[in-house]
Amino acid sequence: MNHLKTFALLAVMTALFMGIGFMVGGTSGMAIAFVVAAGMNLFSYWNADKIVLKMYKAEVVDESHPNAVVRAYVADTKQMALDAGMPLPKITIIPNNQPNAFATGRNPQNAAVAATTGLLDMLTRAEIRGVMAHELAHVKNRDTLTMTITATVAGAISMLANFAMFFGGSDDRERPGGMIGTIALMILAPMAAGLVQMAISRSREYEADRVGAEIAGDPDALASALQKIEAYARGNMNPQAERNPATAHMFIINPLNGKGADNLFSTHPATHNRVRALMELAMKMGRSPRNAPQGFASTSVPTTPSAPSTSVPTTPQDAPRGPWG
């Protein structure tokens, strides 16, 4: 199914690319665009993960790192990968104050996971485990190829659309629709690429939450992490993501804005819906949810009384904390 989705994605992106070429240069422009798109798809398959990691200045780390937080992050990620029967991914950190994370790579044998320094600074060890288990789930589900190719090709479509606007030439005879058509395509092509990203992202995130919670064995930790990341991320800009919005769907929480809702224009499911699904999973696993959202009630497992509302969800006193806590 994932291979089929990847093929469909490449076909849609290639068609958009060819459409822009047709608007700019007619049939010859479409032919050139097809050759460029074919080369880009092949290049993206082998190199998209390297491009994204370099874009975010990701640094490979291991257990010899001088920071105890990083060592714990590496050790926990490796152990969860082993427990899940997965190849060990490349483990990296991104120098960025916004708490966030993503996974990349064309397959589990060539995968990498990345956590920002903000994530390691702001979450407990259990919460970090939950987040990285979510990213390992993306690797295990083979979502990462689709995610990285979408990011690179969608970005290229946006750039080509802008190129079509400014360098489309003055001769409108070869361009169906002329300048008006070019302007329309310049607007619609990136939107169409974005809609493809969004449609794929939402269902994939729910499934990665579920599998990740099973890998870590603690749905509540992931739910708590999602709430904290959502709250903290709104006050911490991610400059690289702002410059490369086509990569936003790769992150566990949208790095661009905090107005996620399950509608046509959201790259991520609404966080409260994800938390609710994780709480339901926790109850099925026989665990009492510690961070249930307001209004969430269970008839089978009693919930802990909610604490006074704050801007950032509080962490229970008995929750395990990392060596930095």
N, C-alpha and C positions, 0 to 999 in steps of 0.2 A: 504493500500500500504506500509506504514512504517513497519507494522508487517511482511509483506511478505519479504521486504528487509532485515529486521533483521534476519529472518529465513534463507534466502539465504546466508547471511553473515556468520552466525554460521555454516551452512553446509560447506561452502568453507573453513573456518578456521579449522573446525574439520577434513576435508579431508586432508588439509596440515599437520596437526598435526599427523594424522595416517600415512601419507606418510613418514614422518620423522621416526616414530616408525618402519615402515616396512623396511626402509633402514638400520636401526640400528640393529633390532633384528628379522627380518622376520615376520611371521604371529603372533608369540607371542608378539613381540615388537609392532605390529600394534594393537593388542588387548589391551595391556596395555595403549598405547597412546589413544585409544578410551575411555577407562574408565577415564583417566586423563582429556581428553578434555571435556567429559560430565560433570565431576565434576567442571571443570574450568568454563564452560559455565553457570552452575547453580550458582556458586559462584559469577561470574561476574555480573549476572543479579541483584543480591541483594546488591553487595558490590563494584562494579566498581567505582561508584561515590565517595565513601568514600576513596578508594585507590588513585584516582587521586587528590582529594582535599588534602589528607595527603602528597602526593608526592610533591605538590607545596606549602606546608606549609600555606594553606589558612586559614584565620581567619574570623570567623563570626562577622559581625558588625551590629549595629542598630543606631537609631537616637540619642542615648545617647553618641555616640563616641565623644571624645574631639576635633577632627579635623572637622572644618566646611565643608571642601571639602567632607569628608566621609559622613557626615550627609546629605549633599545635594545629593550625589550619592545614598544613601539608600532611601531617600524620593522620588526621581525621579523614581527609579526602582520600588518601591512599587506602586506609583501612576500609572505608565504605565501598570503594571500587572493588577491592578484593572480596569483601563480603557479598557483593552483588555479582561476582563472577565476571567482572569486566576487565579489559586491559587497562593498565595504569595510564591515565591521561597526563599530558604536560600540565603542570600546576604553575599558575602565574599570578602576579599581583599588578594592579594598575595604580599609579600614583594619582589619586583623585579623591577629594574629600566627600563626594557624594557616595553614600552607601549603595552598592549595586553589584551585580555579577552577571556573567554570561558564559556560555560554552560555545565552542567552535570546532571545526574539523570535518573532513569529508566522510569519516567513518570512525567507529570506536577505536580502531588501531592507530589512528592519526588524529586524536582529539586533544583539545586543550580546554581547561577551565580557567576562568579569571575572576578574581574578586578585587574590588577597589580597597585602597587603604582605609577609606571611610567606613566600609562595611566591617573590616577587622577591628576598627577602633570603637564602633558604636554598638555592636551586638555581643551577646553572650556566646560562649563556646557552643552551647547547645543550639542556639539560633543559627550560628555560622554553619554548623553541621547540617541543619535543615536546609539552608540555602544551597550549600554545595551538593547535597543529595538531590535537590531539584535539578541542578545543572548536570549532574551525572545521569539523571533520568533522561534528559534531552539527548545525551550521548547514547545511552542504552536504547532509546526509541529511534535512533538514527534521524533525529530532527536537525542536527547541526549542519548537515550539507544543505538542506533547504534554507535554513536560516542565513547561512553565510552567502550563498549564491544570491538569495533575494536581496541582501544588503548591497552587494557589489553591483549587481545588474540594475537595481532600482536607482542607485546613485548615478550610474552611467546614463540611464534614461533621462533623468533630470538634467544632467549636464548637456546631453545631446539636444534636448528640447530647447535649452537656453541658446545653444550653438545655432540651432535652426532659426531662432528669432533674430540673432544679430548677424549671422553670416549666410543667410539663405539666398542672398543675391537679389539683384534688382529685376531680373527677368522672370515674370510670373507665368510665362507660357508653359513651362515644364512643371509648374507647381499647382496641382489641383487645389482650388480654393484661394490661390494667391497668398498675399500677406495675411489676410483674415484667417484663412485656413491654418497657416503656420502658427499664428498667435493662439488660435483655438487649441491646436495640438500641443503647443508649448504648455498650456494650462492643463489639458485633459490627460496627456500621457503620464506625467508624474502622479496625478490623482489616481489613474487606473493602476499604476504600479503600486501605489500605496494601498489601494483596496485589496490587491492580491496579498500583500503583506498582512494586512489586518485579518482577512478571512482565514489565513493559515494560522496566525498567531494565537487567536483566542482559544480554539479547541486544543491546540498543542500545549498551552500553559496549564489548562485544567488537568490534562493527562500527566504532565510532568510533576505537578503538585501531588497528584495521587501516588505515582510511582516513587517520587522522591520521599514522600512521607513514609512509605513502606521501607525504602532503603535505610533511612535514618531511624525508623522505628518510633518516631515522635512527631505526629502531625501537628501537635500543639506548638512545638518549637518553630516549625515553619510558618504557622499562622501568626505567631507573635512576631517573627522576623519580617513577614510581609507588611504588617501594620507599622512596625518601626521604620522600615525602609521607606514606605509611602510617606510617613510624616517627616522624616529627616530629609528625604530627597527634595522636598519642596523648598527647603531653605538652603540647599547646596547645589549650585550650578554644575553641570557637566559640560565644560567647554567643547571637548572633542565630540560629544554627542550632538550638541547644538550645531556644530559645523558639519556633521555627517548624520542628518536625521534619518537617512535610509537604514541606519543600523539600530534604531531605537527598539525595533521588535525583538532584538536578540537578548535584551536585558530582562532580568526577572521582574523588574518594575519599570514602567516607562520613565526614561531619564529626562524627558523633555518637559513634561507637565504632569500635574496631579489630578486631572479631570477625566479619569478613566471610567467609562461606563460600557456596558455590553450593547453597543450600538454599531452602526456601520462605520463610524469614523474613529474607533478606538483600536489601538494596536494591542492592548492587553485587556483581559477581563477586569471588571471592577474588583478592587481588592476585597471589599466586604463580601462579595459573592465567593471569591476564592477562600476566604477565611471560613465562611459558613460551610463550604464543601469539606474543608479540612476538619472542622469540628464534628461534622457528621461521620467522617471517616474515623476520627478518634473514638467516638462512641461505639462504632462497629468493632473497633479493636479492643473495647473494654476499658478505655481510658476516659477519665473525667476531664472535659475541656477546661483549661485554666484561663484562656483568653477569649471566651465566647463573645461575639459581637452583641451589641445592644439588641434586645428583642429575640435573641436566640434562646430557645427553651428545649429541654429534653424531657420525655416522659419516662425514659428508661434509666438514665444516669443523671443524678442531681448535679447541677452546675454550681461552681463556687460563686458566692455573692460578688457582684461587680464592685470594683473600687471606684472612687470619685473620678469623673472624667478629666483627662488631661490631654494636652495636644499630642503627646507621644505616649503610646501604651506603656504601662509600667510592667516590670518584670517581677514575677513572684519571688518572694524572699528565699524560697526553698529551691529555686531553679539553679542548676549547676552553672557556674560562671567560668570563664576562661582564666588563664593565668594573669590577665591584665585587669580582671574585675575586682 
